[in-house]
Amino acid sequence: MSERFDAIVIGAGQAGPSLAVRLAHGGCKTALIERKAVGGTCVNNGCIPTKTLIASARAAHVARRGGDYGVTIEAPIRVDMAQVKRRKDAVVGASIDNLTRWLGDTAGLTLIHGHARFESPRTVRVGERMLAAEQFFINVGGRASVPAMPGLADVPYFTNATIMHVDFLPEHLLIVGGSYIGLEFAQMYRRFGSRVSVIEMGPGLIGREDEDVAVAIQAILEAEGIAFRLNAECVAVARRDNGVALRLNCAEEPREIAGSHLLLAVGREPNTGDLGLEKAGVATDTRGYIVVDDQLRTNVPGIWALGDANGRGAFTHTSYNDYEIVAANLLDGASRRVTDRIPTYALFVDPPLGRAGMTLREVRASGRKALEATMPMTRVGRARERGETLGFMRVLVDAETQRILGAALLGIEGDEVVHTLLDAMYADVPYTLIQRAVHIHPTVAEFIPTLLGSFHPLP
Ligand SMILES: Cc1cc2nc3c(=O)[nH]c(=O)nc-3n(C[C@H](O)[C@H](O)[C@H](O)COP(=O)(O)OP(=O)(O)OC[C@H]3O[C@@H](n4cnc5c(N)ncnc54)[C@H](O)[C@@H]3O)c2cc1C
């Protein structure tokens, strides 16, 4: 006999809990199934713990720079990694507790622990239990990809999930992958006191960003002592007496690099392989992402897919927005769409990169007439006052419509300030409106109107 629900949500990531609560409040008898900890990647081994660890790393960095500000610290700066981990665990634990309490307090919502697999388009199995519903919402997220590299099975390595258990200082951390996740960990561990080497097979870091942005970030990280090997593909890994060694396929010597510990940060893959999607008839693409339409419906009526698993976003805010879209369309009679969303995200190295809309490369490829404005952070008074003048800001606008096309703000508060431009993009107003706005002095955002007054045609 199967237990009947009106709606079943699989995965308590960034969309699932809010959707489950919303459905339950709407009178649906709802089940939320989670196989690990509620909160998914973001809460347990993604955004929240990494940004908490980054805060500890920054504290160490600022303490070491105390002398620049006239602050004398007599003893050498040491990082207590056990305390760093305890602090991270406390922040994560509080988030899990709040979420668990919220779900538990919601009438009409049942939280079920276990791994869900479809048995048919209208049933899932969780252990011995068979659950049936007319509507299913898949929010199963993703996990770190582990490449099929010879020797990897014989050496210990970290992913973004297992490195969360570290309460000691790795002597020399090798990080395979020079993109968003790899770089955040690289700077964090360097600031904790580890030697850090990043190995990237591409010709530059963060291949999705414009080259000058990636080069500037590399220079910032190199200045902190992080070593980079670009154009270097890891082809094999082997155990060494006191750590691991990676064999590289690259033009430059040395073709081997050894370290005490290894972190793999080579990309993510969706948790869709063990979900019984074939029994439900739900289509996936060649990489396993669930195919959805602009309103997040799968090819099977009554089944939606939200969050990283649908390949339409790779962030907490995109997953949460998926929830908003589905809830609004289903419960409020709206017709919201994924394509209404403007791409935006941040890379939380220090200083951070705040991004919105198109890159320079994408604008050029679009063939439209565009204007560009750039400003080094050295011009920003707030940055000078804080003694943190690394980076630059770029804004791109359409020469004909005067609409903002994209922005890359690499500099202190870039992750916050970018929202002034993002909101203007959502409001669909000409940039001249923001150019005439009066912003607070002395802030970084104060310079956005000035920046918008310095456009030149994009060659
Ligand atoms: C190191 C790191 C740092 C990040 N930092 C940021 C950041 O700063 N900002 C940002 O926006 N994004 C960040 N991200 C990305 C962000 O964490 C994800 O985009 C987000 O968590 C995706 O949410 P989701 O809802 O798709 O699923 P997830 O959060 O991945 O949750 C999916 C849940 O489903 C469960 N599940 C899976 N399969 C089943 C099953 N068959 N049965 C039951 N339960 C199942 C999983 O256990 C998991 O709890 C980061 C990611 C990483 C790895």
The ligand as an ORCA input file, in Angstrom:
! r2SCAN-3c Opt
* xyz 0 1
  C      31.873     25.080     -2.332
  C      30.633     25.718     -2.900
  C      30.389     27.046     -2.673
  C      29.247     27.644     -3.172
  N      29.039     28.966     -2.941
  C      27.942     29.562     -3.440
  C      27.685     30.930     -3.184
  O      28.456     31.601     -2.502
  N      26.551     31.479     -3.677
  C      25.662     30.742     -4.423
  O      24.654     31.287     -4.853
  N      25.884     29.438     -4.678
  C      26.995     28.836     -4.211
  N      27.202     27.516     -4.448
  C      26.200     26.762     -5.234
  C      25.007     26.399     -4.378
  O      25.422     25.722     -3.219
  C      24.061     25.530     -5.178
  O      23.784     26.180     -6.399
  C      22.774     25.305     -4.449
  O      22.980     24.674     -3.211
  C      21.855     24.438     -5.304
  O      20.721     24.189     -4.607
  P      19.698     23.088     -5.070
  O      18.427     23.564     -4.510
  O      19.740     22.814     -6.502
  O      20.159     21.715     -4.361
  P      21.126     21.344     -3.190
  O      21.373     22.480     -2.293
  O      22.307     20.675     -3.777
  O      20.246     20.296     -2.373
  C      19.786     19.106     -2.944
  C      19.352     18.181     -1.841
  O      18.723     17.034     -2.395
  C      19.108     15.889     -1.650
  N      18.919     14.726     -2.506
  C      19.580     14.423     -3.638
  N      19.105     13.290     -4.186
  C      18.129     12.857     -3.373
  C      17.265     11.743     -3.403
  N      17.282     10.876     -4.405
  N      16.394     11.589     -2.375
  C      16.344     12.483     -1.365
  N      17.133     13.556     -1.293
  C      18.004     13.752     -2.289
  C      20.552     16.172     -1.290
  O      20.950     15.411     -0.177
  C      20.509     17.664     -0.992
  O      20.257     17.906      0.364
  C      28.320     26.881     -3.931
  C      28.545     25.518     -4.142
  C      29.685     24.940     -3.632
  C      29.903     23.477     -3.877
*
